[in-house]
Amino acid sequence: MDVRRLRLLLELSRLGSMHEVAAELGTTTSAVSQGIAALAREVGTPLVEPDGRRVRLTPAGHRLAEHAVAILASVEAARLDLDPAAEPAGVVRVAGFATAIRRSLLPAMDDLARTHPGIEVRVHEYEPLEAFDLLARDDVDLALTYDYNLAPSSWRSDHDVADLWSVDWGLGVPARERRAPFTSYAERDWIVNSRNTADEEVLRMLASMAGFTPRVVHRIDALELVDDLIVAGRGIGLLPRGRASRRGVRVLPLTDPLVTMRAYAVTRRGRDRWPPLRAVLDRLTA
């Protein structure tokens, strides 16, 4: 069974279109079609069937795609893990959000520089949706991501996920304001993240429970800029508790329900057997 054809089937199960698979892998739709047809001949059963102008996987195709996750991970692990006893050395590319880079990755890099000087960590600052895309394209080896208890991530079948830490979030308001029922903020302007959707999902859930639809007027990535807008009276938004916010900002607790951000280290299945990546993960999760 040709592992390259298995990769075509796995990507078709994920993307749903031979045209999109071709674009993702840098080949032609015809090559994708021929590869999957050849794979069907190898296994002796149809793997796709017509679905209007597109195709969909047959039950056998879905089962083989599930097997392909483990098969391709094992092949990749065998390629990467040539000498597990050797001193870890190589470039580990990490995409992560700013807080995780500051809180988890930078201390890990300092330790690794002493214990494994042959490892070079290259840092790319991205929000989770962006980091997941980079991980799927093999443009990075590790993604540091987050979700919320009220807006959990949907993990892919080829993701390996390790918990890092969690922090409660609250409502950032001007310092002069006191805690009030969430319904009292129905007429306020709101600030959400410009590069990820999770905190807006949480806000809309909280607002829905309180019986209103939030008026989102600002989309901001940097928490420091969120602070500035709050101080200027331009809106309110969700912020982490325990963080040193700008003077003039107060973060009120949210308890009914509690809002908790959860941070993760995410790799593609089987890749963590590569010694340099394993060393980084071990330090992050220690």
N, C-alpha and C positions, 0 to 999 in steps of 0.2 A: 504494500500500500504506500503510495507516494505521499510523503508528508507535505509537499507543496500543494497537492490537491486537497489534502485535509485542511490546510490553511484557507483555501478558497471556500470550502464548505462552511468552516467556522465563521468566516467573515460574512458569508451570505446569510447565515442564521442570525447574525448580529445586525446587519445593515438592511436586509430584505430585498436587495436589488442587485442584479449582476452588474448593472452600470455603475452603481455606487461602489461595489467591490473592486471593479476595474480601476476606478478613480482612486480608491484608497491604496491599492497595491501598485499603481503605476503600470497597468497593463491594459489590454483591450477587453471589451465585453465578449468578443468571440473567443478569446483565449480562456476567459473564465468559464464560459459555457462548455467549451471543449474539455477543459480540465475536470469539471464536475461530471460530465458525461463519461469520461474515462474512469473516474473514480467509481461511478455507478457500475461500470462493467467489471471493475476489479472486485467489488463486493457482491455483485450478482443481484442487485435489486435497485429499482428506481429511487433516487434521492430527492428529486424535485418533481413538481407537477404544475401545470398551467394554473394561473390565478388571474383571469382577465388578460391584460397585456403584460403582466409580470409573472413570476413564478413563486412558489412557496415550497418549503421543505415537506416531504412526506414524513409519516411517522418514523420510518427507517432513517430518513435524513436527519431528523431531530436527534434520534438516538446516537447516530454516528457523530454528529456535531458535539454532543456531550462527551463522547469518548475522545474526540479530537482535542478538547481542552487539556486533558491529562496527558495525552500522547505528545502533543506539541510542547507542553511544559517539560516533559521528561527529556525530549530531544534537545531542547534548549539548555536544560540543566547539564546534560552530558557534554554539550559543546563548551559551556562556560566553566564547568567544574573539572577542568583538566588535571589540576593538581591541588586538591583540597588541603594538603599538608604544607603547602608553600606559604611563605609570608604574604598576607594579602597586599596586593599592589594593583593600582589602576585608577581610572577616573570614574567616580560615582556622580551621576548627574541627578540633582534633587530639585524638584519644583514644589514650592510650598508657600503658604500664606505667611504674612510678615510676623505675626505673633509666634507661630511655631518655629520659624527660623530663629527669632531672638531667644525664645524660651528653651527650645530643645536642640536645634541644629548647631548653633554657634558653640555652646558648651561641648557638644559631641565632637565638633571639629577640633577644638583645643585639645581634648583628650586624645583623639586619634593622631594628631600631629606628634604626640609623645610616644604612643604605644604602637602605631602602625604608620610610620612616616612615608611608606610607599603608596598610601591612599591619598588621592587628591579629590576633594569634594568641591563640585562646582554648583553654585547656588543660583536658582532662577525663581524670582518672586512671582507667584501666580495664585489666583483664587482657585477653589476646588474644581469648578467646571473646566477651566482652562488646563489645570494640572492633569485631570483625567484624560483629556484629549491628547496631551503630550505623552502620557504613559501608554495609551493605546497605540500610538504611532512609534513607540520605542524611541522617542526623542529624549526621554528621561528614564532613569532607572527606579526612582523612588518619588512618590507624591506624598506630601504632608497636607492633609485635608481636614475638613471639619464638617460636622452637621449639628443639628439640634435635636433634642429629645422630641420636639414637636414637629420637626421636619427632617426625618431620618434619610440618610443616603440610600440609594438603590445600588447595591454592589453588583458588578459584573461577575459572571461565572469564573473568569480567569483572574479575579482579584484575590490577593492575600492581604488581610487587614489586621493590623496590630493596634490596640488601644494605646494612647499616649497619656492624656490627661483630660480633665474636664473643668469647666468653670461656669458658675451661674451668671446669667445676664439679668440686667434690670432696665429700667426706663430712665434715660438721660434727659433731665430737665434743667432749667435755670436753678441755681443754688437756692434762690429765695423761695421756691415752691416746696410745698409739703406733700406727703403722700395722699393720694385721693383715689377713689374708685376708678377703674379703667374707663368706665363710661364717660367720665368727666373730660376725657381727652378727645372726644368725638369731633370737635370742631377745630382741632389743632392741625397745623401743617406737619407732615412727617418726613423723616430722612431715612432712606434705605441704601443698601449696598449697590454700587453701580456695576459690579463685576460678578456677583453671585446672587442667586435667588432665594437662598435658604432663610435669611433673616426677614425678607419681605413675606415669605410664606408664614413664618412664625407671627409676624405682626398682623397679617390678615386673619390668621386663626384667632389670635387674642381679641382682635376687634370684632370678629364675627360672634364670638362668645359674649362680648359686651353689647352686641346689637347695633354696630355701626360699621361703615366701610371707611377705612382710613384714606385721607387725602394726601397721597404721596406727591411731594413737590420737588424734593431734592434726591439725587442719586449720587452718593459719595463713597469712594473707596477707603480713604484714609480716616482712621478714627479721630486723629487730631483735627481734621477739618470738620468732622461732625461736631466735635467740641466747640469749635469756633462758631459754627452756625447756631448752636444752641445758646451760647453766650450772647450772640447778636440778636437773639429772639426770632430767628428765621425758621425754627422748627424744633421738633423733639424726635428722639429715636432710641432704639435699643443699643445698649452699651454693656461691656463686661463689668461685673462688679469686682472690686479689689484693685482695679487698674487706677493709676495715678492720672485721673482726668484733669483737664485744665481747670484752673481756679475759676469759679463761677458756674461750674457744672456739678449737679448732684445726681447720682445714680440711685434711683428708688428701687427697692426690692420688688420682684414679681414672684408671688407665691401661690397663686390660685388660677392657673397652674404655674408650677416652677418652670423656668426657662433655663436650660443647660446646654452650653456648647460642648461638643465632644470632639477631641482632636485624634487623628489617626495617622499611622504610617502605612501607605498602600503600595504594594508591588504587584507585578504580574506573577501568576502562579509558577513556581519552580525557579524564578530568578534569584530568590534569596539564598540559593545554594552557592552562588558566586561569592567567593571569600570576601572581596572588598565590600560588597553590598551587605553581606551577613554581618561584617564587623560594624558597619554603620548602624544597622538595625539593632544589633545587640546593645550598642551604646545608647541608642535612643530609648529603648524599652527597659533598660536596667533599672 
